[in-house]
Amino acid sequence: MFMKILKRKRVLVPVTVILMLIAAYAQKIVKDKGTVTGYLQGREMTEISGITASAIHPGIYYVHNDSGDTSRFFAITPDGKLKATFYFKGEAHTPLGVTDCEDIAAGPGPEPGKSYIYLGDIGDNTASRKYLTIYRFEEPAINGHDSITTLQSTALYLKYPDGPKDAETLMIDSADQLIYIVSKRKSSVTVYTTPLNYTANDTVTLDKRTKLHFGGLPPFKWITAGDISKDGSQVLLRNYHNVYYWKRAPGEPVWEAMTRKPIKPYYNNEKQGEAIGFTPDGKGYYVTSEGLNAPIYYYHVPR
């Protein structure tokens, strides 16, 4: 009898361990495949190209349309409900006030202790714009459901050191106080920076930092969005087929971290995915895409 019990234990222990490992792996797969938290609600949000988390309103994210829309952006919840619309005065010589807003980011600004929103009018499909514009706003109050507010903006004008090009990625590195722009097209994309501390209406030339190469065929490999976590420790880029993730080492510049081989977490292919943004705690990120009632996906960051 004793020998039978011992044999059973010898069989049961490995089986139990295997089952536990399978359960843990299955749980990991569920997390990695992401969760649809909602759908963009409202006919105004049809070509969403950027998303960033509010630093002062829990559960609020800012999104915006790209070319063809006027000078505005929106506040939404993760389930896609429209909470507020914010208008601002753009360029007087541009019929819609903006040319092609492609990404949005949140970070520090001129006044300590305050949060600011940075909206990048940086799209340039024909690589012909003389300069790009970043609009900065003090993060606004949200005055009830579906409110409409007009904001004051501060503009920064940017030029490339190596000629005009298209870009859809704007990121704010709060650790090194830098604005990041990543170009979109060609076999290798280029990473540029400029100081976050600038004078209103300045025109500055971006600093060229490095080139990055991503496999695949155009246009699917073109970089369409990115984000840096609030604490500066994590970096995301995305294209139409993949998400790329880097963990930044202490004291390491973001552009240098991105020269290492990235992690490619699971990604649900979207119709035209052009937005990605970390949660405030850096434990996850949201992605969404162009199109009416586009889904919003939440993913955990890679472990």
N, C-alpha and C positions, 0 to 999 in steps of 0.2 A: 504493500500500500504506500509506504513512504517513497519508494522509487517512482511509483506512478505520479504522485503529487509533485515530486521534484522534476519529472519530465514535463508535466503540464506547465510548471512555472517557467522552465527553460523555453518552452514554446510561447507562452503568453507574454513574457516580458519583451522579447523582440517584436512580436506582433503589436503590442501596445505602443511601443516606441515608434514603430513604422506608422501606425494610425495617427499618432500625435503629430508626427512630421508631415504627413499628408494633410491633416487638418490645418496646421500652421501655414503650409505652402498654399493651400486653397484660400485661406483668409488673405494671404499676401496678394494672390492673383486678383481677388475681388477688389482689394484696395487699389492695386495698380491699374485696373481697368477703368477707374474713375466712376463718378456718380453724376448723373444729370440732376442738377439742383433746380432747374427751371428753364423757362424759355423767355426770350426777350419779348416784352409785351408793349405794344404801341407801334403804330405805323411809322412813327418818326425814326425808329431805330432799325434801319434796313441795311446799312452797310457799316456795321461796327468794325472798327479797325484797331482799337486800343482799349485797355482796361487797367485800372489801378485802384488800390484800396484807399479809403479815407483814413486819415490818421486821427480824426477827432469825432467821427460818427461811426459807432460800432455797427457792423453789418451793412455798410454803404460802400459801393464801388462806383467810380466814375468811368463812363464810356463815351465814345464819340463816333460819328460817321466820318468817312473819308471824302474824296473829291465829289463835288456836286452838292454838298450840304453848305449851309450858311455858317457863320461864326457862332457856334454853340457847342455845348456838351451836356451830358445827362448824368444824374445820380440814380442808381438802381440798387435793388437788393439782390442777393444771390439767386432768388427764384425768378428774377427778371422783371419785377414790378418797377415801373417808372415812379421815382419819388420827386424829382425836380429837374427842370431844364434851366440852363444858365446861358445867357447870351452875352456877347461882348463885342466891342468895336474892333474890327480888324483893320486891314489895309484899305484906305479910301479908294485907291485906284483899281482894286479888285472887286468885280461886281458882287460877289457873295461875301466879301470881307476876308475870306481865306481862299487859298489855292487848292491844297490837298493835305489836310490834317491826317497823319498816319499813326501817331502813337501818343500816349499820355502817361505821365508819371507823377508821383508825389514825393516830396522831400523838404528839406529845410530851405530857408531863404534869408532875406536880409535882416529880419527881426528874430532874435533868438526866442525859442519856445513856441514859435508859430509854425504851422504846416502850410505848404504851398503846393499848388497844382501847376504842372508844366505841360503845355499842349504843343506838340511839334507839327508845324506846317512844313513838312520836310519832304513830301512826295514830289517826284520830278521824273515822270515816265519818259520824257524826251531828253533828259539831262541837259536842260537849256536855261534853267533859272539862274539869275545873277546872284541871288542870295536866298537863304531859307530863313524862316521866322519861328522862334519859340516864344510862346505867350506864357507869362507867369501870372498866377492869381493867388491871393491869400485864400486859403481854403474857406469856402462860404458856409453860412448857416443854411439849413434846410427848413423852409417855412411850410411844413405840412405836405400832404400828399399831392403830387402833380403840380407843385408850385412853379412859377416862372420868375426868374430874377435876372437883372442885368448887372454884370460885374465890371469892375475896373481891371484893366490888364496892363502889364508891363512887357514890352517887346525886346527881344534880343535878336539881332540879325547875324547870320552865320554864312561864311564862305569856306569852301574846301581848298586845301593847299594844292590840290592836284586836279582841279577842274570840276564842273558840275556833275552830279550823279544822283540817281534815285535812292531813296532811303525810306524805310518804314519802321525803324527801331530807335526809340528815344528812351534812355535810362538815366536815373539819378543815383549816383554813388554818394551817399551821405557820409561815409567814412572818410573818403579822400576829397569830398566837396567838388565833385566833377560831374559835368553833363557828358553822357555818352551818346554818340550816333553810330549806328552800324549800317553800312550801305547794303543794298538789296541784291543787285544783279551781278552778272559775270561769274566766272568759275570760282574766283576767290572774292570774298567780301572784305571790306576794310573797316577797321575800328578807329574812331576819332573821338577826341575829348576836347572840352574847354572848361575853364573854371566856373563853378556854380555861382561864385560871387562876381556880379557884373553890374555895370551902370545901365540904367534904362536907355533904350534906343541905341546902344552901342552896336557897332559892326565889328565882329572879330573873325579871325581865321582859325579854323579848327586845327588841332594838333593831330597828325597822323601817327597812330600807335603801332598797329600790326595788321597783318592779313590773316584771314581764316578761310579754310577750305572745307566744304561740306559735299559729300558725295551725292549722286543722283543726277537727274536730268532737269534742265530748266523747262518750265518755270517752277516746278515742284520743289526744287532745292533752294529757291530764293528766300532770303531771310525776311520775315514779315512782322516780327515783333520780338520784344525782349523785356526783361525786368531784372532788377537787383533788389534783394530782400531789404527790408527796412534797416536791419542791423549791418548790412553790407557783406554778410558772410556767404551768400548764395547768389548764383547767376543763372538766368534762363534765356535761351533764344529759341525761336521756333521758325519753321517754314510750313509749307502745306502738307508735308508728310511726316515730320518728326518734331520732337521737342528735345532740346539739348540742355543738360544741367551740369553745372560746375560747383564744387565746394571751394571757397576761397580760403587760402591759408592766411594766418595773421600777418599783417604788414604787406601782403602781396597786392599789387595793383590788379584791378578787375581784368584789364586787357591782357595781363600776363597769365592770369588764371585761365583765360579762355584759349590760350595757345596749347594747353594740355588736352588730351583726348577726353571728350565729354562722356557722361552717362547719357544713354538714350532710353528714358522711361517709356512705358507703354503709352500709346496715344491713339485715341479714336479719331480716325480720319473724318474731318468736317468738310462741308461743301466748299468753303473758301476761308480757312482759318487764318485770322489776322490779328488776334488779340491774346495776350497772356499776362497774368499779373499775380504776384505772391499775395497770400493772406498776410495781415499785419503781424501775426506771430511767426511767420516763416515756415509753418508746418505743412503748408499746402499751397496750391495755386489754382486759379481759374483760367479757363480758355473759352472763347466764343468766336463766332464767325459772322461773315456777312450773310444777309438774307433775312427775309421777314420771319419772325418768330424762331430765330435761330436758337438752338439749345445752348445752355451754359453747363460746362463740365467742371467738376472739382476733382483734383488729384492730390494725393499725398506726395510730398517730396521724396525722392529716393533715399533709402536708408544706407 
